[in-house]
Every structure is written in C-alpha cells, then in structure tokens.
Amino acid sequence: MTTLTNETAIDEVIELAILADPYEKKGDISVTGLLRPPQMAYLESQHEDEIKEDVSEGLWKLLGSAVHVVLERGAKKVKTWRVEQRLMIRTHGWDISGKYDLWRPLEDGGELIDFKVTSAWSFLLEPTGVKPEWEAQLNLYAYMLRQSGTPVTKLTVLAILRDWMKSKAKHDRDYPQVGFKSVDVPLWSEEKQLDFLENKVTLHQAARIDSRFAPCTDEERWAKPDKYAAKKKGRKTATKLFGDKFEAQQWVVEQTDARDFVLEHRPGTQTRCEDYCAAMPWCDQAKELGVGHE
C-alpha cells in the first residue's frame, strides 16, 4: 500500500477533479460562461497560462461531479425523463451551448431540475435560498428548451449541502434542518429570458472582441457593504446593525442607557474578488478596492 504525502495527495485530488470534470467546450460560449462577469472572463483569458488551480476548488469539483453521477444514474432509469442533454442556440452571431441536468414531464408542461452541491450557509445568506446566478442559469436553459419545442413550466434546484452539520441544526432553527434542499426557482417570461440572453451575449462580445467591458457590479463582486454595530460594552454580539454611521450614532444617543453602548465598524468585503476570482491579481478594479494589493 502506497502512502501519499500531503503534497502528493493534493496533486492527486486536482488531477482527479480535472479528469472528472464533464465540461467540454461547445460553440462560442456556454450558459455558465455568459453568467460570469465580462471583465473577469476577459482577464482570465488574457492570463490563462499564469493562473494556478485552487486546490480547494479542485476538491469541490470532484465532489460535485460524484454527486451528479449518482443522481443522474438514478434519473436515467425513468424513460420519460431526459438527463444531461446538451442544447445549442444562435444569438447575435454566436453559438450558445448549455447542458441541463434533468427535465421531466408534468401534467401542465415540464419541470427543469438542476443539481447543486453548495454550502449550507448559502441558504442563510439568500432570503429565498436561490442565488441570482442559479435563477439566471435555469431560465436560460428553460428558454433554450422552449425554443426546441420542449415545455418548461417549473424550475427547481435540488441542493446537497456539503458542509451541513447536525449539531448546528439541533440548536439553531434558522440553520437548514436537513442536509438536502429542494427550492423553487422563479420562471421568467420568454421575453425576459431572451432580453437577458441577448444582453449577456452583447457584453461578452464587446469584452472578447473589442476589449471593452464595464467594472464588475456590486452583485457580481458579491459585495457586502460596511456595517456599524451598536454593542453593549462587554458583549460580542450587536444589539442593532446599521449601514450608515450617522444613523448608528443617532440611535445610540437616543437610548436611555447610551453610555453603555459602543460603536464597532465592520468593514465591507468583496467576497468574489477576495476568494473566487482567478483574475484578481491583474484587475485594476480590485486594486482600487484594496483587494489583494497591500
């Protein structure tokens, strides 16, 4: 039996993740590619040879691929279900490809289902449990299916919570109570789906062909604004949180026990820039925001 060192094990994980990744380039851009910020996509393409693979991302890719294989193996046993079919549609001169997870017929049309392996905390951070990019992705697949003559009347995300902890569920009612979630996703009109598709294609064409792109938006950066916490002296948790310093100061002054309070500044974060953007080292916007440039 061969014993792997930590470094060797890490290399093995990355290699397995790459081999297990089912992605293959088709057309000019994929649906998932369209949903990435044009600035990020452009900078990554320009520095492709300099970008290093994140070990942890390799591990999650491997886990995600394994979960998909198991679920899809079961789904294929139902003859009326369609599993992992690739779609292609032409928009503004580009061929857009997409590969959905599962479609199954309903009495009033059809349900499009997407499997996700994600963090339990994502359901706490998103009020509906649905990330904006998930909603957009499923609606683009739905549009492509509709154009091929396949009805779509319902969108669903089936999520496996990879870091779910039974102990947290016991003591926190706001924490997901099981490690699996089924979430309904809003279904847009075909007009809204087409407008979204055409807008995204136009933005990525401008970036790829003419090197023209806008800075990433707050939503694209997964930005969290500065907060001001009004705390009782000696306590770790905030009594009340504010987005404006003056408003926080006013509230403290109005309290009968104002002298017992202190204000704590909690700086905002650029979550995607800091932890999930491979292009960050070459990004002028990240530099302006003080991310990764000390």
JORAGI-V302186 format. One record per residue. N is the residue number from 0. RES is the residue in one small letter. PSI is psi in whole degrees, -180 to 180 (none if undefined). Layout:
# JORAGI-V302186
N_RES_PSI + N_RES_PSI
This chain:
# JORAGI-V302186
0_m_128 + 1_t_130 + 2_t_126 + 3_l_139 + 4_t_167 + 5_n_-44 + 6_e_-42 + 7_t_-42 + 8_a_-41 + 9_i_-45 + 10_d_-40 + 11_e_-42 + 12_v_-47 + 13_i_-44 + 14_e_-43 + 15_l_-40 + 16_a_-41 + 17_i_-44 + 18_l_-33 + 19_a_-17 + 20_d_118 + 21_p_-3 + 22_y_135 + 23_e_134 + 24_k_127 + 25_k_138 + 26_g_-163 + 27_d_-32 + 28_i_152 + 29_s_169 + 30_v_-45 + 31_t_-34 + 32_g_-39 + 33_l_-33 + 34_l_-9 + 35_r_148 + 36_p_133 + 37_p_-38 + 38_q_-45 + 39_m_-47 + 40_a_-42 + 41_y_-49 + 42_l_-38 + 43_e_-38 + 44_s_-33 + 45_q_-24 + 46_h_29 + 47_e_-41 + 48_d_-14 + 49_e_-11 + 50_i_133 + 51_k_145 + 52_e_131 + 53_d_123 + 54_v_-46 + 55_s_-36 + 56_e_-36 + 57_g_-40 + 58_l_-45 + 59_w_-34 + 60_k_-42 + 61_l_-45 + 62_l_-45 + 63_g_-41 + 64_s_-41 + 65_a_-44 + 66_v_-42 + 67_h_-42 + 68_v_-45 + 69_v_-48 + 70_l_-41 + 71_e_-32 + 72_r_-41 + 73_g_-42 + 74_a_-32 + 75_k_-16 + 76_k_-14 + 77_v_113 + 78_k_-29 + 79_t_-6 + 80_w_147 + 81_r_130 + 82_v_132 + 83_e_53 + 84_q_138 + 85_r_138 + 86_l_156 + 87_m_136 + 88_i_146 + 89_r_128 + 90_t_125 + 91_h_40 + 92_g_-2 + 93_w_144 + 94_d_120 + 95_i_126 + 96_s_153 + 97_g_144 + 98_k_105 + 99_y_165 + 100_d_-53 + 101_l_135 + 102_w_136 + 103_r_146 + 104_p_146 + 105_l_166 + 106_e_-34 + 107_d_16 + 108_g_-114 + 109_g_153 + 110_e_129 + 111_l_123 + 112_i_137 + 113_d_131 + 114_f_134 + 115_k_139 + 116_v_113 + 117_t_180 + 118_s_145 + 119_a_-33 + 120_w_-21 + 121_s_-28 + 122_f_-18 + 123_l_-32 + 124_l_-31 + 125_e_121 + 126_p_-38 + 127_t_-9 + 128_g_-2 + 129_v_118 + 130_k_145 + 131_p_-38 + 132_e_-29 + 133_w_-45 + 134_e_-45 + 135_a_-44 + 136_q_-50 + 137_l_-36 + 138_n_-32 + 139_l_-41 + 140_y_-41 + 141_a_-41 + 142_y_-44 + 143_m_-39 + 144_l_-43 + 145_r_-40 + 146_q_-21 + 147_s_2 + 148_g_7 + 149_t_123 + 150_p_142 + 151_v_116 + 152_t_-3 + 153_k_138 + 154_l_136 + 155_t_139 + 156_v_126 + 157_l_110 + 158_a_132 + 159_i_122 + 160_l_101 + 161_r_-26 + 162_d_21 + 163_w_140 + 164_m_123 + 165_k_-37 + 166_s_-38 + 167_k_-38 + 168_a_-34 + 169_k_-35 + 170_h_-2 + 171_d_108 + 172_r_-24 + 173_d_-18 + 174_y_143 + 175_p_130 + 176_q_-13 + 177_v_163 + 178_g_15 + 179_f_136 + 180_k_138 + 181_s_121 + 182_v_129 + 183_d_137 + 184_v_134 + 185_p_133 + 186_l_119 + 187_w_165 + 188_s_159 + 189_e_-34 + 190_e_-44 + 191_k_-39 + 192_q_-44 + 193_l_-44 + 194_d_-43 + 195_f_-45 + 196_l_-50 + 197_e_-39 + 198_n_-44 + 199_k_-41 + 200_v_-44 + 201_t_-43 + 202_l_-43 + 203_h_-32 + 204_q_-42 + 205_a_-40 + 206_a_-47 + 207_r_-40 + 208_i_-43 + 209_d_3 + 210_s_34 + 211_r_123 + 212_f_150 + 213_a_158 + 214_p_154 + 215_c_139 + 216_t_169 + 217_d_-43 + 218_e_-42 + 219_e_-29 + 220_r_-3 + 221_w_45 + 222_a_141 + 223_k_125 + 224_p_167 + 225_d_146 + 226_k_151 + 227_y_118 + 228_a_124 + 229_a_114 + 230_k_144 + 231_k_139 + 232_k_132 + 233_g_-7 + 234_r_148 + 235_k_-33 + 236_t_154 + 237_a_143 + 238_t_-37 + 239_k_141 + 240_l_144 + 241_f_151 + 242_g_-9 + 243_d_130 + 244_k_-44 + 245_f_-42 + 246_e_-40 + 247_a_-43 + 248_q_-43 + 249_q_-42 + 250_w_-43 + 251_v_-45 + 252_v_-34 + 253_e_-9 + 254_q_142 + 255_t_-27 + 256_d_42 + 257_a_-34 + 258_r_-17 + 259_d_-4 + 260_f_150 + 261_v_152 + 262_l_132 + 263_e_124 + 264_h_124 + 265_r_101 + 266_p_146 + 267_g_168 + 268_t_156 + 269_q_78 + 270_t_-47 + 271_r_-43 + 272_c_-44 + 273_e_-36 + 274_d_-15 + 275_y_18 + 276_c_112 + 277_a_-19 + 278_a_-4 + 279_m_-42 + 280_p_-21 + 281_w_13 + 282_c_119 + 283_d_-35 + 284_q_-42 + 285_a_-39 + 286_k_-44 + 287_e_-33 + 288_l_-5 + 289_g_22 + 290_v_122 + 291_g_9 + 292_h_94 + 293_e_none
